[in-house]
Amino acid sequence: MPSTLNMERLRLYLGWGSGIGLLIVLGILWWNRMLKKEVKRRTAQIHTINRQLEEKMTLLEENVQFQQQLLNSTYSFYVTLNQSGNIFLMNSKAVNFLQVKHPLIGMPMNGTILAEFIPESQVDDVLREGSTYLEQEIIWEQQVDGQAKQLVIRYNIFPIFNKAKEITGVIINFQDVTKQKDMDKKLESEHRLRSLGQLILGIAHEIRNPLTSILTYTQLLPTKFDNPKFRDFFAQQVPNEILRLNDLVNDLLEYARPKPPNPSRFRADELMEAVLALCSQKIKEKNIRVTTSLPPELCIVADVNQTKQIWINIVLNAIESIDEQGRLDIRGYSDGQMTVIEVADNGHGMTPEDKYRIFEPFFSTKATGVGLGLSITYQLLKENGGTIDLTSQLGHGTTMIIRLPMPQDEREGGVSYAPSIRY
């Protein structure tokens, strides 16, 4: 009887054990099947990700190749640096110009030939502060076959920003403008020769009139010496004609031999206030409304006396072109590395032909003008590193646009304006 009971228990245990084992086996088989499905799903995901990565890598390579082709197709020489100052991209024109055997990719700029004419301090400033250097020129002394050769290099340096506005690198583009500079000198020489011919004609015309007057008065003097009215007339007219000749000679000397500029830093609004004070009588005579808009922080680096003469010439020309109760608007702002002063009037304006000749010596649209004021203005601006341009429409006025260098520490490329002030 006990033996039979034990056998029953044994069969029971074996049944339970077989069932549990079967369940475990079934569980393992189910888990294995689920794992295979998950592995298959993950494998498909990995394949998809790999395919997407391959596509992105292909696009990236194509983008880099496109950038390189774009750089190679430009007229300028281009080099880009990464955040560490190492060369990242370089177009073929730069490689050929620098006469290196291969692009200097991956090399620090300060260890390459670029450092001979691109200032490292400016590159560091761009990487650190995000500054911009535009239209910079430098003389590069290059050694060719043991002989020194001077090249004029014009370059620009820009920061590269990412989406977060962080500086990630630098773009440098540069050009060899040596031939262009030589051509400019030749053109300037030819222009001076043409101007010399105009000067000779102008001098002959301008000097003949006062000399004729002086000669006439002098010839009449012996016969009319006892006439008090003639003596008074002679004492008044002859000195005036001599002063007129002297002013003409001084203007010619200013045009032919301008004094070397002595640059200094000054505020644009303060100098313009002084200029308007000097012209105040003529402004009152014509009852002209003057409006100025010059930011107090707007500064210029140039010869202050020559700049004053430039502005006086411009303002006086504007006043003379305005009828009674006209308007004169003066505004200033910064544009890149330059301070811009615009003097706008609502005077008679100019024809398209006059616009192209207005800066020629002895060319004047005024009946009594000598035609040297704007020629001297153009010369002085050139000596001070500035430029002048104009927009004009006959019957609707003229706007003179004067550009002069601003202080180095203020060259941020922004545009700033001041509220208008009326006089």
C-alpha positions as CSV (number, residue, x, y, z in Angstrom):
1,M,0.0,0.0,0.0
2,P,2.8,2.6,0.8
3,S,4.6,1.6,-2.4
4,T,1.5,2.3,-4.4
5,L,1.1,5.7,-2.7
6,N,4.7,6.6,-3.5
7,M,4.2,5.7,-7.1
8,E,1.1,7.9,-7.4
9,R,3.1,10.8,-5.9
10,L,6.0,10.2,-8.2
11,R,3.6,10.2,-11.2
12,L,2.0,13.3,-9.9
13,Y,5.4,15.1,-9.5
14,L,6.5,13.9,-12.9
15,G,3.3,15.3,-14.4
16,W,3.7,18.6,-12.7
17,G,7.4,18.7,-13.6
18,S,6.6,17.8,-17.2
19,G,3.9,20.5,-17.4
20,I,6.2,23.1,-15.9
21,G,9.0,22.1,-18.2
22,L,6.7,22.2,-21.1
23,L,5.6,25.7,-20.1
24,I,9.2,26.8,-19.7
25,V,10.1,25.4,-23.1
26,L,7.1,27.1,-24.7
27,G,8.0,30.3,-22.9
28,I,11.6,30.1,-24.2
29,L,10.3,29.4,-27.7
30,W,7.9,32.3,-27.5
31,W,10.6,34.6,-26.1
32,N,13.0,33.5,-28.7
33,R,10.5,34.2,-31.4
34,M,9.8,37.6,-30.0
35,L,13.5,38.3,-29.8
36,K,13.9,37.3,-33.4
37,K,11.1,39.7,-34.4
38,E,12.7,42.5,-32.3
39,V,16.1,41.8,-33.8
40,K,14.6,41.8,-37.3
41,R,12.8,45.1,-36.5
42,R,16.0,46.7,-35.0
43,T,18.0,45.4,-37.9
44,A,15.6,47.0,-40.4
45,Q,15.9,50.3,-38.4
46,I,19.7,50.1,-38.4
47,H,19.6,49.5,-42.2
48,T,17.3,52.5,-42.6
49,I,19.5,54.6,-40.3
50,N,22.6,53.5,-42.2
51,R,20.9,54.3,-45.5
52,Q,19.9,57.7,-44.2
53,L,23.5,58.3,-43.0
54,E,24.9,57.2,-46.3
55,E,22.5,59.6,-48.1
56,K,23.5,62.5,-45.7
57,M,27.2,61.7,-46.1
58,T,26.7,61.7,-49.9
59,L,24.8,65.1,-49.6
60,L,27.5,66.4,-47.3
61,E,30.2,65.3,-49.8
62,E,28.3,66.8,-52.6
63,N,27.8,70.0,-50.6
64,V,31.5,70.3,-49.8
65,Q,32.3,69.5,-53.5
66,F,29.8,72.2,-54.5
67,Q,31.3,74.7,-52.1
68,Q,34.7,73.9,-53.6
69,Q,33.5,74.3,-57.1
70,L,31.8,77.6,-56.2
71,L,35.0,78.8,-54.6
72,N,37.0,77.7,-57.6
73,S,34.6,79.6,-60.0
74,T,35.0,82.9,-58.3
75,Y,37.4,85.7,-59.4
76,S,39.0,86.2,-56.0
77,F,41.2,83.9,-54.0
78,Y,39.3,82.3,-51.1
79,V,40.5,80.6,-47.9
80,T,38.3,79.5,-45.0
81,L,39.5,78.8,-41.5
82,N,37.9,76.8,-38.7
83,Q,37.5,77.9,-35.1
84,S,41.0,76.8,-34.3
85,G,42.5,78.9,-37.1
86,N,43.3,75.9,-39.3
87,I,42.6,76.1,-43.0
88,F,39.4,74.3,-43.9
89,L,38.8,75.2,-47.6
90,M,40.9,76.8,-50.3
91,N,40.0,77.5,-53.9
92,S,42.3,76.5,-56.8
93,K,43.0,80.1,-57.6
94,A,44.5,80.7,-54.2
95,V,46.6,77.5,-54.5
96,N,47.9,78.6,-57.9
97,F,48.5,82.2,-56.8
98,L,50.4,81.1,-53.7
99,Q,52.3,78.5,-55.7
100,V,51.9,75.8,-53.2
101,K,52.0,72.1,-54.3
102,H,48.7,71.2,-52.8
103,P,45.9,72.9,-50.8
104,L,47.0,73.7,-47.3
105,I,44.0,72.0,-45.8
106,G,44.3,71.3,-42.0
107,M,47.3,73.5,-41.5
108,P,47.3,76.4,-39.1
109,M,47.2,79.7,-41.1
110,N,50.0,81.2,-39.0
111,G,52.4,78.5,-40.2
112,T,51.7,79.0,-44.0
113,I,52.6,81.6,-46.6
114,L,49.2,83.3,-45.9
115,A,50.6,84.8,-42.7
116,E,53.1,86.8,-44.8
117,F,50.3,89.2,-45.9
118,I,47.2,88.4,-43.9
119,P,47.7,89.9,-40.4
120,E,47.2,87.2,-37.7
121,S,46.0,89.9,-35.2
122,Q,43.0,90.7,-37.5
123,V,42.2,87.0,-37.9
124,D,42.3,86.5,-34.1
125,D,40.1,89.6,-33.7
126,V,37.5,88.2,-36.2
127,L,37.5,84.8,-34.4
128,R,37.3,86.4,-31.0
129,E,35.0,89.4,-31.5
130,G,33.3,88.7,-34.8
131,S,34.8,91.9,-36.4
132,T,34.9,92.5,-40.1
133,Y,37.8,93.9,-42.1
134,L,36.8,95.2,-45.6
135,E,38.9,96.5,-48.5
136,Q,42.2,96.3,-46.6
137,E,45.3,96.7,-48.6
138,I,48.9,95.6,-47.8
139,I,52.2,95.5,-49.6
140,W,53.5,92.0,-49.8
141,E,57.2,91.7,-50.6
142,Q,57.6,88.4,-52.4
143,Q,61.0,86.7,-53.1
144,V,61.2,85.5,-56.7
145,D,64.5,84.0,-57.9
146,G,66.4,85.9,-55.2
147,Q,64.8,89.2,-56.1
148,A,62.2,91.2,-54.1
149,K,58.9,91.7,-55.8
150,Q,56.3,94.0,-54.3
151,L,52.6,93.0,-54.7
152,V,49.6,95.0,-53.6
153,I,47.1,92.7,-52.0
154,R,43.5,93.7,-51.2
155,Y,41.7,91.5,-48.8
156,N,38.5,91.1,-46.8
157,I,38.0,89.0,-43.6
158,F,34.5,87.9,-42.4
159,P,33.4,85.8,-39.5
160,I,31.4,82.5,-40.1
161,F,28.4,82.1,-37.7
162,N,26.3,79.0,-37.0
163,K,22.6,79.0,-36.3
164,A,23.2,79.9,-32.6
165,K,25.2,83.0,-33.8
166,E,28.4,81.5,-32.5
167,I,31.6,82.2,-34.4
168,T,32.7,78.9,-36.1
169,G,35.4,80.2,-38.5
170,V,36.7,82.8,-40.8
171,I,36.4,83.6,-44.5
172,I,39.3,85.3,-46.2
173,N,39.1,86.5,-49.8
174,F,42.0,88.4,-51.4
175,Q,43.1,89.7,-54.8
176,D,46.3,90.8,-56.4
177,V,45.6,94.4,-57.4
178,T,49.1,95.4,-58.4
179,K,48.3,95.8,-62.1
180,Q,45.0,97.6,-61.2
181,K,47.0,100.0,-59.0
182,D,49.5,100.6,-61.9
183,M,46.6,101.2,-64.3
184,D,45.0,103.6,-61.8
185,K,48.2,105.6,-61.6
186,K,48.4,105.8,-65.4
187,L,44.8,106.9,-65.6
188,E,45.3,109.4,-62.9
189,S,48.4,110.8,-64.8
190,E,46.3,111.0,-68.0
191,H,43.5,112.7,-66.1
192,R,46.0,115.2,-64.7
193,L,47.3,116.0,-68.2
194,R,43.7,116.6,-69.5
195,S,43.0,118.7,-66.4
196,L,46.2,120.7,-67.0
197,G,44.9,121.6,-70.5
198,Q,41.7,122.8,-68.9
199,L,43.6,124.6,-66.2
200,I,45.6,126.5,-68.8
201,L,42.5,127.6,-70.7
202,G,40.8,128.5,-67.4
203,I,43.7,130.5,-66.2
204,A,44.0,132.4,-69.4
205,H,40.3,133.3,-69.3
206,E,40.1,134.1,-65.6
207,I,43.3,136.2,-65.5
208,R,42.6,138.1,-68.7
209,N,39.5,139.9,-67.3
210,P,41.0,141.4,-64.1
211,L,44.2,142.3,-66.0
212,T,42.2,144.0,-68.7
213,S,40.4,146.0,-66.0
214,I,43.6,147.0,-64.2
215,L,45.3,147.9,-67.5
216,T,42.3,150.1,-68.5
217,Y,42.2,151.9,-65.2
218,T,45.9,152.4,-65.2
219,Q,45.9,153.9,-68.7
220,L,43.1,156.3,-67.7
221,L,44.8,157.4,-64.5
222,P,47.1,160.1,-66.0
223,T,44.2,161.8,-67.8
224,K,41.7,161.5,-64.9
225,F,44.0,161.8,-61.9
226,D,42.5,165.2,-60.9
227,N,39.0,163.7,-60.9
228,P,38.2,162.7,-57.3
229,K,35.4,160.3,-58.3
230,F,37.8,158.5,-60.7
231,R,40.5,158.3,-58.0
232,D,38.0,156.8,-55.5
233,F,36.8,154.4,-58.2
234,F,40.4,153.5,-59.1
235,A,41.3,152.9,-55.4
236,Q,38.3,150.6,-55.0
237,Q,38.4,148.6,-58.2
238,V,42.1,148.0,-58.7
239,P,42.7,146.4,-55.3
240,N,39.5,144.3,-55.8
241,E,40.8,143.0,-59.1
242,I,44.2,142.3,-57.6
243,L,42.6,140.4,-54.7
244,R,40.5,138.4,-57.3
245,L,43.7,137.4,-59.0
246,N,45.3,136.5,-55.7
247,D,42.3,134.3,-54.8
248,L,42.5,132.6,-58.1
249,V,46.2,131.9,-57.7
250,N,45.6,130.5,-54.2
251,D,42.9,128.2,-55.5
252,L,45.2,127.0,-58.2
253,L,47.9,126.3,-55.7
254,E,45.4,124.4,-53.5
255,Y,44.4,122.3,-56.5
256,A,47.9,121.7,-57.8
257,R,49.7,121.2,-54.5
258,P,47.4,120.3,-51.7
259,K,49.0,120.1,-48.3
260,P,49.6,116.6,-46.9
261,P,46.7,115.8,-44.5
262,N,47.3,115.6,-40.8
263,P,44.7,113.1,-39.7
264,S,43.0,113.4,-36.3
265,R,39.8,112.2,-34.7
266,F,36.9,114.6,-34.4
267,R,33.1,114.6,-34.1
268,A,31.1,115.1,-37.2
269,D,28.3,117.1,-35.5
270,E,30.7,119.6,-33.9
271,L,32.5,120.3,-37.2
272,M,29.3,120.6,-39.1
273,E,27.9,123.0,-36.5
274,A,31.0,125.2,-37.0
275,V,30.6,125.1,-40.8
276,L,26.9,126.1,-40.6
277,A,27.9,129.0,-38.3
278,L,30.3,130.3,-40.9
279,C,27.6,130.0,-43.6
280,S,24.8,131.4,-41.3
281,Q,24.7,134.8,-43.0
282,K,24.0,133.4,-46.4
283,I,21.5,131.0,-44.9
284,K,19.6,133.9,-43.3
285,E,19.7,136.0,-46.5
286,K,17.8,133.3,-48.4
287,N,15.7,132.2,-45.4
288,I,16.8,128.6,-45.8
289,R,15.5,126.0,-43.4
290,V,18.4,123.7,-42.3
291,T,17.8,120.3,-40.8
292,T,20.7,118.2,-39.3
293,S,20.7,114.6,-38.2
294,L,24.2,113.7,-37.0
295,P,24.7,111.2,-34.2
296,P,26.9,112.6,-31.4
297,E,29.0,109.4,-31.5
298,L,29.7,109.7,-35.2
299,C,33.4,110.4,-35.6
300,I,35.8,110.9,-38.5
301,V,39.6,110.4,-38.9
302,A,40.9,113.0,-41.3
303,D,42.5,116.4,-41.5
304,V,40.0,118.5,-39.6
305,N,40.9,121.8,-41.5
306,Q,40.7,120.2,-44.9
307,T,37.4,118.4,-44.0
308,K,36.1,121.8,-42.8
309,Q,37.0,123.3,-46.2
310,I,35.4,120.4,-48.0
311,W,32.1,120.8,-46.1
312,I,32.1,124.6,-46.5
313,N,32.5,124.2,-50.3
314,I,29.6,121.7,-50.4
315,V,27.3,123.7,-48.2
316,L,28.0,127.0,-50.0
317,N,27.3,125.3,-53.4
318,A,24.0,123.9,-52.0
319,I,23.0,127.4,-50.7
320,E,23.8,129.0,-54.0
321,S,21.6,126.5,-55.9
322,I,18.6,127.1,-53.6
323,D,16.0,129.8,-54.1
324,E,14.4,131.8,-51.4
325,Q,12.9,129.8,-48.5
326,G,14.5,126.6,-49.6
327,R,15.5,123.6,-47.6
328,L,18.9,122.1,-46.7
329,D,19.0,118.6,-45.1
330,I,22.2,117.2,-43.6
331,R,22.4,113.7,-42.1
332,G,25.2,111.4,-41.2
333,Y,25.6,107.7,-40.5
334,S,28.2,105.0,-40.4
335,D,28.5,102.5,-43.2
336,G,31.1,99.7,-42.7
337,Q,34.4,101.4,-42.3
338,M,33.3,104.9,-43.4
339,T,31.4,107.8,-42.0
340,V,28.8,109.1,-44.5
341,I,27.6,112.7,-44.6
342,E,24.8,113.6,-47.0
343,V,24.0,117.2,-47.9
344,A,20.7,117.4,-49.7
345,D,19.1,120.6,-51.1
346,N,16.0,121.3,-53.1
347,G,17.7,123.7,-55.4
348,H,17.9,123.8,-59.2
349,G,19.5,120.4,-59.6
350,M,21.8,119.4,-62.5
351,T,21.5,117.8,-66.0
352,P,23.0,114.4,-66.5
353,E,25.8,116.0,-68.5
354,D,26.7,118.4,-65.7
355,K,26.8,115.6,-63.1
356,Y,29.7,113.9,-64.9
357,R,31.7,117.2,-65.2
358,I,30.9,118.9,-61.9
359,F,34.3,117.9,-60.4
360,E,36.4,119.0,-63.4
361,P,38.5,122.2,-62.8
362,F,37.1,125.4,-64.2
363,F,33.7,123.8,-64.9
364,S,30.9,125.7,-63.3
365,T,27.1,125.9,-63.7
366,K,27.1,129.4,-62.0
367,A,27.4,132.6,-64.0
368,T,30.1,134.0,-61.7
369,G,31.7,130.8,-60.6
370,V,35.4,130.0,-61.3
371,G,34.8,126.2,-61.1
372,L,37.6,125.2,-58.7
373,G,35.7,124.7,-55.5
374,L,34.4,121.1,-56.2
375,S,37.7,120.2,-57.9
376,I,39.6,121.1,-54.7
377,T,36.9,119.3,-52.7
378,Y,37.5,116.1,-54.8
379,Q,41.2,116.4,-54.4
380,L,41.1,117.0,-50.6
381,L,38.8,114.0,-50.1
382,K,41.1,111.8,-52.1
383,E,44.1,112.9,-50.0
384,N,42.1,112.0,-46.9
385,G,41.0,108.6,-48.0
386,G,37.5,109.7,-48.8
387,T,35.1,109.7,-51.7
388,I,32.3,112.0,-53.0
389,D,29.3,111.0,-55.1
390,L,26.0,112.8,-55.9
391,T,22.5,112.3,-57.0
392,S,20.7,115.1,-58.8
393,Q,17.6,115.8,-60.8
394,L,17.1,119.0,-62.7
395,G,14.5,121.1,-60.9
396,H,14.4,118.9,-57.9
397,G,17.7,119.4,-56.1
398,T,21.0,117.6,-55.4
399,T,22.3,115.3,-52.7
400,M,26.1,115.3,-52.2
401,I,27.3,112.0,-50.5
402,I,30.7,112.4,-48.7
403,R,32.5,109.4,-47.3
404,L,35.4,109.7,-44.9
405,P,37.2,107.1,-42.7
406,M,35.9,106.5,-39.3
407,P,38.0,105.5,-36.2
408,Q,39.3,101.9,-36.3
409,D,37.6,100.9,-33.0
410,E,34.2,102.0,-34.2
411,R,34.1,100.1,-37.5
412,E,31.3,97.7,-36.7
413,G,29.4,97.9,-40.1
414,G,26.2,99.1,-38.5
415,V,24.1,102.1,-39.5
416,S,23.2,104.7,-36.8
417,Y,21.1,107.8,-37.1
418,A,20.4,110.8,-34.9
419,P,17.2,112.7,-34.4
420,S,16.8,115.7,-36.7
421,I,17.7,119.3,-35.5
422,R,16.3,122.3,-37.3
423,Y,17.9,125.7,-37.5
